[in-house]
């Protein structure tokens, strides 16, 4: 029998109160579902106490995972700990939310999905942009045919921001864009190519460009960098009838009546005015946390379930392998493994492997 918080919501424990974990703690507390927080660091515990005075705080996350009064856990610990934490939570019959990436290793991610299915527990991944009202409105325009046939997608995530030494820009930024592009296209890519450069820390790419090719003919380009003179977060979708641009910095979704027509045997650009498309101002993280809580209550599969997390990881690993091989085209095999289209005898010097690409959530 599910226990209830004083507000009637499921009792949720948040594991990890670091940089992003604090935002989750704040949001779940505001939703009336926060039962407890665990963080091994004194700073994390102090932050939790400040955000939610009087809330139960532990240094050992496993003590909360095994507590029968806790209904669900939200894991915001370093990525390399996600698998062990989620396994323990599923074994304890808890529904589980895991911040992106689901795990570092694809095999471990698939194992989590199997464990959750066997235990009949919900498994959700924190792909935040898939809960952004602007992105959801853009996807709705695509589904309604407002853009016509989708031709290609461009995503830029750039900034002169925090430069990491434990993971590369691909692993830090691109999962957001991969998740959204996969959602828009509704399919897995048939080919993945990634190139990049390491300019600050040896073997850790600061800039990467990833290309995804789909069986439908759609192509997507993802440009991520933390060595950029200004912040830019734009997702552009080009269709046969219209073009759309979501600018997350300007908080603006624009629809352009622009396309290319053929006249007298020649391609002619048709330019039209852009119009703003309204979308909800709801906070994406609040929508994501609320989605998880409602999934726990209704026992329905979340939008970003474990399988979607596995697929994003498969694409990310193929991009990582291509990056290490100096831009070698990769396909994703039937078992999700990255396969070189053309075997290279001497892989180009690349970046640290995915196992080293970990970061505290």
N, C-alpha and C positions, 0 to 999 in steps of 0.2 A: 504494500500500500504506500502510495506516494505521500511523503510528508509535505507540509505547507508552511511557508513563511507567514509572518503576521499579516502580510498583504494578500495572501491567498496564492502566491506564485510558488513554483517549485523552489526548493532550497538548493542554491547553487554555491559551490566553493570555487574560488579562483586560485589557481596555482601559479604563482609568480606575480610580483608587483614591481617589475622593473619599468623601463621607459614606456613600453606599450601596455604592459600589464596594468599599470596604474589607470590608464584610460578605461580598460575593461572593468576594473574594480569600481571606478566612479560611475560608469554607465549601468552596471548591474545593480549597484546600490540604489541608484536613482529609480530603477525599475522595480524596486522592492523585492528583489530575489536574492540578494547577497546574504549568505549564511555565514561564510567564513573565508579567510584568506590565509595562504601559506607562502612563506618566502624564507629561504635559509639565511638571507642577509638582513642585518639590522636596519639598513637603509630602507629596504623594501617593506619590512614590518612597520617601521615608523611612518612610511608614506601611507600604508594601508590604514593605520590608526588615525592619521590626519584626515584621510578621505572619508572614512566611515567610523567615526568615534564609537567605541563600545562594541564593535564587531569582534567576533572571535578570531584570533590571530595565532597561527602556529608557525614554528620553524621547520617542521617536518611535513611535507605535503602528503606523504603516505598515510599519516594519521587522519587526515581529512578524507582521503580516498576510501579508507576502510570504515569510516563512520557511517553507520546505517541511517542516520538522520539526514544525510546529504543525498539529494536526488541526482545531481549532475555536477560535473566539474568542467571548468574552462581552463585549458592549459596555455599559459603564456610564459613558459620557461624557455631556456635556450634550445634551439632546434635539435641539437644532438641528443637532448633528453626526451623529446616528444614521444618516441616509440615506447620507451620503458614506462613513462608516465601514463600514456594512454592504455598500454597493456594492463597495468595495475588497476586502472579505473574500470576498464571493461570487465576484468576478472571480479571486481567488487560490485558488479552489476550497476554501474553508473552510466548514464548517458554522457557523451564526451564531445566537447568542442576543443579543437586544436588550432592554434594560430598557424598561419602559413610559415614555412611549408609543413605539410602533414608530417613528413619525416625527411631525413636526408637520403635514405636508401629506398629505391622503388620497391624492392622485395619486401622490406619492412612495412611499407605503406599498404601493399596488397594484403599482407598478413593481418594488419589492423582491420581492414575491411572484412576479411573472413572471420576474425574473432568477434567483431561487432555483430555480424549477421548471425553467427552461431549463438551468441548470448542474447540476441534480440535487443540490442542496445543501439541507440542512435549515435552516429559518428558524423560530425560536421567539421568542415575546414574553414578557417577564417580568411576567405578570399573577399576582402572588404569591398572592392569596387563592384562586385556583383550585387551589392546592396545599396549602392549609391543611386539616389533618385534620378540624377542626370543620366547615368549609364542605363538605368532601367527604362527611362523614357526613350533614349536612343534605340535600345533594342526593340522597344515597342514600335517605333517608326519603321525599323527594318522589317519586323514581322508583318506589319500592315502594308508593306510594299510601297511605302512613300518614297523610297530611294530607288526603286526599280530593282534590277538585278545587281547584286553586289559584285563589284569589280576588284577592288583592293582596299586594304586597311593600313593606316599608318598610325603608330603610337610613339610619341616622344615623351620621355620621362627624364628630365634634365635638371641639374642644379649644381651650384657650388656649395654642396652641403657636407654632411658628415662623411668623411673618407674613412672607410673601414679597412682594417688590416687582417681581418679573419675571414672575410668572404669577398667575392668580386661583385661588380655592379650588376652582372647578369642575375646572380642569385638574390641580390638585395632588392632590385627594382622590378625585373622582368616578370616574376610570377603574377603580379597584378595584371599586366597587359596580356600575358598568355591566357589567363583565366577568362578575361573578358572577350578576347578574340575568339577563343574556342566556343564561348557561349553565343557570340554573334553568328559565327559560321555554322555552328551546330554539328561540327565534325572534327576529327583529328587530322592534323596535317600529314601529307604523304612524304614531305621532304623538309628537312630543317638544316639551315646553314647559319653559322654564327662566326663573326670575326670581331677582333677587339685589340686593345692595346693597354699595356701596363706602364704607367708613367710615374707613379708616385712610389708604390711598393712593388718590388720585384715579384713577378709571377702572379700578381693580383690585378686583373683587368679593371681599369677605371672607366673604360668606354667600351661598349659592345653594340654591334648591330646584328640583329637576328632576323632572318627571312624564313617565313613559313609558306609552303605551297600546299594547296588543298586539291583534292581530286576534282572538285567542281570548277577549277580554274582560278578561284580566288587566291590572291596572294596577300601576305601581310608583312610589314616591316616594323620592327621594334628597335628603337634607338634609345639607349639608356646611358647616362653619364653623370658622375658627380664632379666632373671637371668642366663646368659650363658657366659662362659669365652671368647667366640669369636663370631663374626658375621657370620651367615650362612643363606642363602636363596636359598634353593635347591628344585626343583620339579622333582621327579623321576617317570617315567611312565614305568611299566613293561608289556611287551607284550609277546605273545607266540613265536614270531620270534626274536624280538630285544628289547633292553632296551634303554631308553633315559633319559638324565639328563640335566636339565637347571639350571645353577649356576649363579644367578643374581649378586653375589659378584664378581666372576671371569669374568663375562660377557661372558659366554661360554655355548654353547649347544653341547652336545656330544651324539653320537649315537653308541651303543655298539651291536655288533653282538654276543650276549650272550643269551642263553636260556637253557632249560632243556629238554633233549631227553630221551626216554626210550630205553634201550639196554639190551637184554636178560632178560626182566622183571624188570630191575632196572633203577631208574632215574639217569641220568648222566649229570652233568653240562657241557655245551659246551661253552668254553670261546673264545672270539675273541677280536681283537684290537678295541679300540674306535676311532672314527673319528669325527673331528670337523665338525659341520654343520654351514655354513655361514648364517647370517641373517642381516637385515638392522641395521645400527647404529642410526636410527632416535630416538629422545627422546620420550619416551612413553607419557609424558604429552603433548608435542606438537601434537602428533598424536591424542590424546584424544580430545584436544580442537579443532583441525582442523576438526575432525569427527563431533563434535557438530555444528560447523559453517556451514559445508557442508550440514548437515541434515536440518538445518534451511533454507538454501538457496534452497535445492531441495525438501523440505517437505517430506522427507523419514524417516522412523523409524530408530532411532539409534541402534547400535549393543547392547548396554547395556540400553535397554529401561526400563520403569517403571516396567513392569511385571517381568523382570529379577531381578530387585532390590527387588521386593516383595518376589520372590523365595529364594534369598539369605537370606533375613530377616527371612523367615520361618525356614530355616535350622539353622540359628544362634539362634533363639529362642528355637528350639528343643534342641540344644546343651546346651544352658544356663539352661534350665529346667533339663536336665540330670545331669549337673554339680551340680546344687543345690540339687538334689536328690542323690548325691553321686555315679554317674555313672549308674543310672537307664536307661535301654534302652527306647528310645522314638521313636514313629512313628509320621508322619505328617499327620493329618487328612484331609478329603476332603475340609475342609474350611481353611486349613493351620495351624490349631491349633496343638500344641505339645500334644501327647497322650502317657501316660505311658503304656508300654507293660504289665507290672505287677505292679499293684498298691501297693505302699509301705505305711505302716501305720505311720512310723516316718521318714520323709525325713531327710537325713543327713545334718548337718550344711554346708551351702554352701557359695556362694559369694553374693554380692549385686545383686539385681535384675536388669533386663535390663533397667528399668526406670532410675536407677542410673548410668548406663553405658554410660555416655555422655562425649563428648570431643570436644573441638574446632577444626574445620578442619584447 
